[in-house]
Amino acid sequence: MESYAKMYAEAKKENNLTELTAIYKKWVKKGDFIIGAFIGKTEVQSGISGNPYNQYLFDTDEGLTKFHLGKGGDSEIGQVMVKGGIYRIEFDGQEKIKGGRSVNTFKCVALGGEDHEVEEPETSK
């Protein structure tokens, strides 16, 4: 059996390596966006508030990209994205909320007119 170091060297020489380390996307200015396929999400804890939020992982033209949308984005965009779906997510700026705080807002569109499973609320008759 060939050594792992030799296997790596050969793969590098043949440009046959796949980067698995995701880059982190920061939402800096209104209009910043990503386009890619949704791979998955992981719940993480905020170091500031201690509250959980989701970190998303996308396959983009730049490689694997991770980012967060905050609790507002989690409860809206994060609920309708499906794994494998292709999306464009755009930072729409910040919205002021009570207590002098602000939250990031986003726009999201699905490419290809995907169907999203949305449960209809039960109504009493």
N, C-alpha and C positions, 0 to 999 in steps of 0.2 A: 504494500500500500504506500502510496505517495504521501509525503508529509503535508500537513495542513498549510505550512508556510509556503511550500512549493506550489500547492494548489492555488493559494491566494496570489502568488506572484504570476502564475500563468493566467489566471482570470483577469488580473489587472492589466497585463500585457495585451490581452485580447479584448480589453474594454468590456468585460463581461461581469461587472459588479453592479449590484443594485443597492443604492443608499437607503438604509432603513431608519436613519435618524431624521426625525421630523424637524423642520424649521418652525419657529414660532412667529405667527403673524400678529403684529401689534396694530391696532386700529388707531391711527394717529390723526388723520384729517378726513373730513367729510369727502366721500367719493372713493376712499380706499376700498378695494374689493378683492375677492378671490373667486375663481371658477374652478370647480373640480368635482370629483365623485366622492360622496360621503361614505367613509369607511366605518366609522363608529364614534361613540362618545364614552367618556369616563367621568364619573363624578369625582371632583377634587374639593379640598377644603380651602377656603380663603385664608390667607395668612393674616389679613387685616381684621375681618369681621368674624372669622371662624365659621361662617355659613358655607354650605356646599353649593357648588355650581358645576356645570358641565364643561369639559374640555373636549372639543371636536377634532377629529382627524379626517383630513381630506387628501385624496390623491390629486395633485394639481400639475400643471405644466412645469412648475418649478421643483417638483418632487413632493414628498409627504409634507403636509403642512398642518400644524395644530394651532388652535385659537380658542378663545372663549367668547360668548355672547352676553354673559351676565344672566341674572335670574329672569329678566324680562324676555330676553331672546330665547332662553331655555323653555319658558312656558308658552312661547308662541312658535317660533321657527323650529326649535328643537323637537317639538311634538309632532310635526308633520313631515319631517325629512325621513326618507326611507334609505336603508343601506343600498349602495350601488347607484342611487339617484345622482344626477348631475345638477349642480346648483351654482348660481351666482349670488353671492352674499355681498352686499355693499353697506359700508358704514355710513349712516345717515346723520351723524352728529350726536349731540347730547341733549337730553331733555331735563329741565329742572323739575325736581320733585320736592315734597315737603322736607323741612329741616335743613334747607340750604344745600341739599345733595343733588346730584345729577346722575342719570343713567344713560348708557349708550343705547342708541336706536339703530335698527338695521332694516334694509329691504332685502327680500330674498325671492328669487324666481327659479322655478324648475325648468330645465331644458328638456324638450321632448314631450311636453304635455302629460306628464306622469299622473297616474291615479294615486290619490292618497286616501288611505283608510281613515275616515273620520266617523266616529260613532255619533249617531243622532241622539239627542237627549230624549229621554222617555217623557211622554206627556200623559197626563192623567185625563181620562175621558169621562 
